[in-house]
Amino acid sequence: MHRIELTEGEFEILSTLLKKEIEETRVELHHTKHAEFREFLREREDALKGMLAKLAG
């Protein structure tokens, strides 16, 4: 496990980036037709949501 210390500004930037990536992943998931890539995107979205939850503490 890795731990990092963030300033409040860095925390806000990271949180915003994760939220944007989640949204972009959802859009891409909606448009893809390939089952393997769709599964990859679902796993990616879950991982991003998990990271955001950990960040929120």
NORWOVEN-V441353 format. One record per backbone hydrogen bond with DSSP energy under -1.0 kcal/mol. CO is the residue of the C=O (numbers start at 1). NH is the residue of the N-H. Records with the same first field share a line. If there is no record, write none. Layout:
BEGIN
CO = NH, NH
END
This chain:
BEGIN
7 = 11
8 = 12
9 = 13
10 = 14
11 = 15
12 = 16
13 = 17
14 = 18
15 = 19
16 = 20
17 = 21
18 = 22
19 = 23
20 = 24
21 = 25
22 = 26
23 = 27
24 = 28
25 = 29
26 = 30
27 = 31
28 = 32
34 = 38
35 = 39
36 = 40
37 = 41
38 = 42
39 = 43
40 = 44
41 = 45
42 = 46
43 = 47
44 = 48
45 = 49
46 = 50
47 = 51
48 = 52
49 = 53
50 = 54
51 = 55
52 = 56
53 = 57
END
